[in-house]
Amino acid sequence: MSVLPCGRGAACFLLLLLGVLSCLHTAASRPVPGAGHHHRPPDAVSWRSFEHLHGARRGSRVAGLADLKRYLARFGYMQAPRPAHEHDDVFDDHMEAAVRRYQSSLSLPVTGRLDSSTLGRIMTKRCGVADGAGMSVTASLSAEVAAGTGSRFTFLADQDQPWWTRPHPLVLTYAVSPTATVGYLPAEAVRAAFRSAFARWARVIPVDFVETDYYDGGEPDIMVGFYEGDHGDGSPFDGRYGQVAHAYTSDDDGHIHFDAAEHWSVDVGSDTDTRGDSAMDLESVATHEIGHILGLGHSSSPEAIMYPYIAAMQRKVELSADDIDGVLRLYGSNPRFRHEQEHPAPPRSVPSVSPGRSSWHAGSVSLVCTVLVMLVTLVK
């Protein structure tokens, strides 16, 4: 036939060429591990460079343990060192007990020593609100929590009473400071992130959050802003790689502060994000801090929004069952909210293929097979 003027040799060449093209296309269609996602290494700089404390245990004496004692005291796991022992670098019985409390409260293996998982968690960025005794008390009273099956939420006031007790319908106003900002983020994008964060809680509980432009004169219920260092609330920020934000309530209002020294992003992990691998997702942190404004303390469940630690480049915005259980205990349910629909049973795992590519790949394989059959027939 005129289709193969060179006879058997041309047919074999075409067979080989089509086979190679098919293999190349199959390799290109196969997802590359990590493709489409930014590499997210751990923070390049530790909280206080605690890495050298790895392996320390009771009886150890290592320079820098005094700093770690102050860290554990700052977040509620041990008493602040007395002045005489402020620079004591001895890993004593009190230090071991504090490390065990820390590990137990944060769902880490309870070893009593500074192992990799414990130091890794300590050196991760976190909320500046102290964990306090609430997490340990809740865990010690619940056998279900010990078994990993019970609720792990806590309350800031250590009681299941809502902070906001106004008559229903409960409406809370909030405003973002027009001056305490970070200049590299568009103001509208920042406000959109907060709107989304507030809406996640409002979907669950009967509370409406209303944004207002009147930050100073309008006296909003919740005031939001970005600050550096000592900013007048008694809880100074420590720069990058430490506390990223904190929240607190006073007699009749709430405050959410973000550390302006951090690298904030409203599109973390996207191709348009230029803040680098140390960027913090604004909506994720905002959702956590709003939980504090509502009266929730920290949770010992790593999956919960109210877990105190969050890594750079991590996007974590969906309320977990633990978050929802806690806030429902405080405020009751939004009539339009269905808990079981919010957390349905996970679907069965099936192989995933990029949309639009699977059908093309299947069709191309079919075409190659058809051509091969034709060529073999012609060769014969």
C-alpha positions as CSV (number, residue, x, y, z in Angstrom):
1,M,0.0,0.0,0.0
2,S,1.1,3.6,-0.6
3,V,0.7,4.4,3.1
4,L,4.0,2.6,3.8
5,P,6.3,3.3,0.8
6,C,9.4,2.1,2.7
7,G,7.8,-1.2,3.6
8,R,8.6,-3.1,6.8
9,G,11.4,-0.8,8.0
10,A,9.2,2.3,7.9
11,A,6.5,0.5,9.8
12,C,8.9,-0.7,12.5
13,F,10.2,2.9,12.8
14,L,6.7,4.3,13.2
15,L,5.9,1.6,15.8
16,L,8.9,2.6,17.8
17,L,8.2,6.3,17.5
18,L,4.6,5.9,18.6
19,G,5.6,3.8,21.5
20,V,8.1,6.4,22.7
21,L,5.6,9.2,22.3
22,S,3.0,7.2,24.3
23,C,5.5,6.6,27.1
24,L,6.5,10.3,27.2
25,H,2.8,11.3,27.3
26,T,2.1,8.8,30.1
27,A,5.0,10.2,32.1
28,A,3.9,13.7,31.6
29,S,0.3,12.9,32.6
30,R,1.4,11.2,35.8
31,P,1.4,13.7,38.7
32,V,4.8,14.6,40.0
33,P,5.1,14.4,43.8
34,G,4.7,17.9,45.1
35,A,3.8,19.4,41.7
36,G,1.6,22.4,41.9
37,H,2.5,23.0,45.6
38,H,5.2,25.2,47.1
39,H,7.8,23.3,49.1
40,R,7.0,24.0,52.7
41,P,10.0,23.4,54.9
42,P,9.9,24.0,58.7
43,D,10.7,27.5,59.9
44,A,14.3,28.3,59.0
45,V,14.8,30.1,62.3
46,S,13.6,28.6,65.6
47,W,11.8,30.5,68.4
48,R,14.9,30.9,70.4
49,S,17.2,28.5,68.5
50,F,16.3,25.6,70.8
51,E,17.6,22.9,68.5
52,H,20.7,22.4,70.5
53,L,18.6,21.2,73.5
54,H,17.6,18.0,71.6
55,G,17.9,15.0,73.9
56,A,18.0,16.9,77.1
57,R,16.3,15.1,80.0
58,R,16.2,15.1,83.8
59,G,19.7,15.6,85.2
60,S,21.0,17.5,82.0
61,R,22.6,20.8,82.3
62,V,22.6,22.6,78.9
63,A,23.0,26.3,78.1
64,G,19.6,27.6,77.0
65,L,17.4,25.5,79.3
66,A,16.6,28.7,81.3
67,D,15.1,30.2,78.1
68,L,13.0,27.2,77.6
69,K,11.8,27.3,81.2
70,R,10.6,30.9,80.6
71,Y,8.9,29.7,77.4
72,L,7.0,27.0,79.3
73,A,6.1,29.4,82.0
74,R,4.9,32.0,79.5
75,F,2.4,29.5,78.0
76,G,1.2,28.0,81.3
77,Y,3.1,24.8,81.8
78,M,5.3,25.7,84.8
79,Q,5.7,28.5,87.3
80,A,8.0,31.4,86.3
81,P,11.5,30.8,87.5
82,R,12.3,32.7,90.7
83,P,14.9,35.5,90.2
84,A,17.6,33.3,91.9
85,H,17.0,30.6,89.3
86,E,16.3,32.8,86.3
87,H,19.4,31.6,84.6
88,D,19.4,28.1,85.8
89,D,20.1,25.7,83.0
90,V,19.5,22.5,84.9
91,F,16.8,20.0,83.7
92,D,15.3,19.3,87.1
93,D,12.2,17.5,88.3
94,H,10.0,20.7,87.8
95,M,11.3,21.0,84.3
96,E,10.5,17.3,83.5
97,A,7.0,17.7,85.0
98,A,6.4,20.8,82.8
99,V,7.6,19.0,79.7
100,R,5.3,16.1,80.4
101,R,2.4,18.5,80.8
102,Y,3.3,20.2,77.6
103,Q,3.5,16.9,75.7
104,S,0.2,15.6,77.1
105,S,-1.7,18.8,76.4
106,L,-0.5,19.0,72.8
107,S,-1.1,15.4,71.9
108,L,2.6,14.6,71.7
109,P,4.3,11.4,72.9
110,V,4.8,11.9,76.7
111,T,8.4,11.1,77.2
112,G,9.5,13.9,79.7
113,R,12.5,14.7,77.6
114,L,13.2,17.1,74.7
115,D,12.8,14.7,71.8
116,S,12.4,15.7,68.2
117,S,8.6,16.0,68.1
118,T,8.5,18.2,71.3
119,L,11.3,20.6,70.1
120,G,9.7,20.7,66.6
121,R,6.4,21.8,68.1
122,I,8.1,24.4,70.4
123,M,9.9,25.9,67.5
124,T,6.8,26.3,65.4
125,K,4.9,29.6,65.2
126,R,2.0,29.9,67.5
127,C,-0.8,32.0,69.0
128,G,0.4,34.3,71.8
129,V,-2.5,33.4,74.1
130,A,-1.3,31.1,76.9
131,D,-2.5,27.5,76.9
132,G,-2.9,27.7,80.7
133,A,-4.2,25.0,83.0
134,G,-7.4,24.5,81.0
135,M,-5.9,22.1,78.5
136,S,-4.3,19.9,81.2
137,V,-7.3,19.9,83.5
138,T,-9.7,19.0,80.7
139,A,-7.4,16.2,79.5
140,S,-6.9,14.8,83.1
141,L,-10.7,14.7,83.7
142,S,-11.6,12.9,80.5
143,A,-10.9,9.2,79.8
144,E,-12.2,9.7,76.3
145,V,-9.6,12.4,75.6
146,A,-6.9,10.1,76.9
147,A,-8.1,7.5,74.5
148,G,-8.1,10.1,71.7
149,T,-11.9,9.9,71.1
150,G,-13.3,12.8,73.3
151,S,-13.6,16.5,72.8
152,R,-10.5,18.5,73.4
153,F,-11.7,22.1,73.3
154,T,-11.4,24.4,76.3
155,F,-12.8,27.7,77.4
156,L,-10.8,30.8,78.2
157,A,-12.7,31.4,81.4
158,D,-12.5,27.7,82.3
159,Q,-16.3,27.5,82.2
160,D,-18.8,26.9,79.5
161,Q,-20.4,30.4,79.5
162,P,-20.4,32.6,76.4
163,W,-18.4,35.9,76.7
164,W,-21.0,37.8,74.8
165,T,-24.3,37.6,76.6
166,R,-26.5,40.2,74.9
167,P,-30.1,39.5,74.0
168,H,-30.7,37.6,70.8
169,P,-30.3,38.1,67.9
170,L,-26.7,38.6,68.9
171,V,-24.9,41.1,66.5
172,L,-21.3,42.0,66.9
173,T,-19.5,44.7,65.0
174,Y,-15.9,44.6,64.0
175,A,-13.5,47.0,62.3
176,V,-10.0,46.8,60.9
177,S,-7.7,49.6,61.9
178,P,-7.0,52.0,59.0
179,T,-3.5,52.8,60.4
180,A,-2.3,49.6,62.1
181,T,-1.8,47.8,58.8
182,V,0.9,46.1,56.7
183,G,1.5,48.1,53.6
184,Y,2.2,45.2,51.2
185,L,-1.3,43.7,51.5
186,P,-4.2,45.4,49.7
187,A,-6.7,46.7,52.2
188,E,-9.7,45.1,50.5
189,A,-7.9,41.7,50.4
190,V,-7.3,42.0,54.1
191,R,-10.9,42.9,54.8
192,A,-12.1,40.0,52.6
193,A,-10.0,37.6,54.6
194,F,-11.6,38.8,57.9
195,R,-15.1,38.6,56.4
196,S,-14.5,35.0,55.4
197,A,-13.0,34.1,58.9
198,F,-15.9,35.7,60.8
199,A,-18.4,34.0,58.4
200,R,-17.0,30.5,59.3
201,W,-18.1,31.0,62.9
202,A,-21.3,32.7,62.1
203,R,-22.4,29.7,60.0
204,V,-22.3,27.6,63.1
205,I,-23.7,29.8,65.9
206,P,-26.5,32.4,66.0
207,V,-24.2,35.4,65.9
208,D,-24.0,37.9,63.1
209,F,-20.7,39.7,62.6
210,V,-21.1,43.1,60.9
211,E,-18.1,45.0,59.4
212,T,-17.9,48.7,60.1
213,D,-15.6,51.4,58.9
214,Y,-15.7,53.3,62.1
215,Y,-12.7,52.0,64.0
216,D,-12.1,54.8,66.6
217,G,-15.3,56.9,66.9
218,G,-17.7,54.1,66.1
219,E,-16.6,51.9,69.1
220,P,-16.9,48.5,67.3
221,D,-17.3,45.4,69.5
222,I,-14.1,43.9,68.0
223,M,-11.0,45.9,66.9
224,V,-8.4,44.4,64.6
225,G,-5.0,45.7,63.8
226,F,-1.3,44.9,63.0
227,Y,1.3,45.9,65.6
228,E,5.0,45.4,66.3
229,G,6.9,44.8,69.5
230,D,5.4,46.4,72.6
231,H,2.1,47.9,71.5
232,G,0.6,48.8,74.9
233,D,-1.5,45.8,75.8
234,G,1.0,44.1,78.1
235,S,1.8,41.4,75.6
236,P,4.6,42.6,73.3
237,F,5.2,40.7,70.1
238,D,8.6,39.1,69.5
239,G,9.2,39.5,65.8
240,R,9.2,36.8,63.2
241,Y,9.3,33.1,64.1
242,G,7.5,33.5,67.5
243,Q,4.0,34.6,68.4
244,V,2.1,35.5,65.3
245,A,-1.1,37.0,66.9
246,H,-3.2,37.2,70.1
247,A,-6.7,38.1,71.2
248,Y,-8.3,39.3,74.4
249,T,-11.6,40.7,75.6
250,S,-12.1,43.5,78.1
251,D,-15.3,44.5,79.8
252,D,-17.3,45.3,76.7
253,D,-15.1,44.8,73.6
254,G,-12.6,42.5,72.0
255,H,-9.2,43.0,70.4
256,I,-7.3,40.9,67.8
257,H,-3.7,41.9,67.2
258,F,-1.4,40.5,64.5
259,D,2.4,40.7,64.7
260,A,3.2,43.1,61.8
261,A,6.8,41.7,61.7
262,E,5.5,38.4,60.3
263,H,5.2,37.9,56.6
264,W,1.4,37.9,56.0
265,S,-0.3,36.5,53.0
266,V,-3.9,36.5,51.7
267,D,-3.1,33.8,49.1
268,V,-0.5,31.6,50.7
269,G,0.9,28.9,48.4
270,S,-0.5,30.5,45.2
271,D,1.6,31.6,42.3
272,T,0.9,35.2,43.2
273,D,2.2,34.9,46.7
274,T,5.5,36.7,47.0
275,R,6.0,36.5,50.7
276,G,8.3,33.5,50.6
277,D,8.3,30.2,52.6
278,S,7.9,32.0,55.9
279,A,4.5,33.5,55.0
280,M,1.6,33.2,57.4
281,D,-1.9,32.7,56.1
282,L,-4.0,35.6,57.4
283,E,-7.4,34.0,57.2
284,S,-6.2,30.9,59.1
285,V,-4.8,32.9,62.0
286,A,-7.8,35.2,62.0
287,T,-10.2,32.3,62.3
288,H,-8.2,31.0,65.3
289,E,-8.2,34.4,67.0
290,I,-11.9,34.9,66.5
291,G,-12.4,31.6,68.4
292,H,-10.7,33.3,71.4
293,I,-12.9,36.4,71.1
294,L,-15.9,34.0,71.3
295,G,-14.5,32.5,74.5
296,L,-12.8,29.4,73.3
297,G,-9.4,28.4,74.7
298,H,-6.8,26.2,73.0
299,S,-7.6,22.7,72.0
300,S,-5.3,19.7,72.3
301,S,-6.5,18.4,69.0
302,P,-3.9,19.1,66.2
303,E,-6.7,19.1,63.6
304,A,-8.6,21.9,65.4
305,I,-8.6,25.5,64.4
306,M,-8.0,26.2,68.1
307,Y,-4.8,24.2,68.3
308,P,-2.2,26.8,69.4
309,Y,0.4,26.1,66.7
310,I,0.4,26.8,63.0
311,A,3.3,26.4,60.6
312,A,4.4,28.9,58.0
313,M,2.7,28.4,54.6
314,Q,-0.1,26.4,56.2
315,R,-3.7,27.1,55.3
316,K,-6.1,25.9,58.0
317,V,-9.5,27.5,57.8
318,E,-12.1,24.8,58.2
319,L,-13.6,24.4,61.6
320,S,-13.1,20.9,63.0
321,A,-15.7,18.8,64.8
322,D,-13.9,19.8,68.0
323,D,-14.1,23.5,67.3
324,I,-17.8,23.2,66.5
325,D,-18.6,21.2,69.6
326,G,-16.9,23.8,71.7
327,V,-18.5,26.9,70.3
328,L,-21.9,25.2,70.2
329,R,-21.5,24.6,73.9
330,L,-21.1,28.3,74.4
331,Y,-23.7,29.8,72.0
332,G,-26.0,27.1,70.8
333,S,-26.6,26.3,67.1
334,N,-27.4,28.5,64.2
335,P,-30.9,27.2,63.2
336,R,-29.6,26.8,59.6
337,F,-26.6,24.8,60.7
338,R,-26.4,21.0,60.5
339,H,-23.5,19.5,62.4
340,E,-23.6,16.1,60.6
341,Q,-23.6,17.8,57.2
342,E,-20.7,20.0,58.1
343,H,-18.6,16.9,58.8
344,P,-19.9,14.0,56.7
345,A,-18.2,10.6,56.5
346,P,-15.1,10.9,54.3
347,P,-15.6,9.4,50.8
348,R,-13.8,6.3,49.8
349,S,-10.4,7.0,48.4
350,V,-10.1,6.8,44.7
351,P,-7.1,7.5,42.4
352,S,-7.1,11.1,41.4
353,V,-6.2,12.4,38.0
354,S,-6.0,16.0,36.9
355,P,-9.3,17.3,35.5
356,G,-9.4,17.4,31.7
357,R,-6.3,15.3,31.4
358,S,-7.6,11.9,32.2
359,S,-10.0,11.8,29.3
360,W,-7.3,13.0,26.9
361,H,-4.9,10.4,28.2
362,A,-7.4,7.6,27.9
363,G,-8.3,8.7,24.3
364,S,-4.7,8.9,23.3
365,V,-3.9,5.5,24.6
366,S,-6.8,4.1,22.6
367,L,-5.7,5.9,19.5
368,V,-2.1,4.6,19.8
369,C,-3.3,1.0,20.3
370,T,-5.5,1.3,17.2
371,V,-2.6,2.7,15.1
372,L,-0.3,-0.1,16.3
373,V,-2.8,-2.7,15.4
374,M,-3.1,-1.2,11.9
375,L,0.7,-1.0,11.5
376,V,1.2,-4.6,12.6
377,T,-1.4,-5.7,10.0
378,L,0.4,-3.7,7.3
379,V,3.8,-5.2,8.2
380,K,2.3,-8.6,7.9
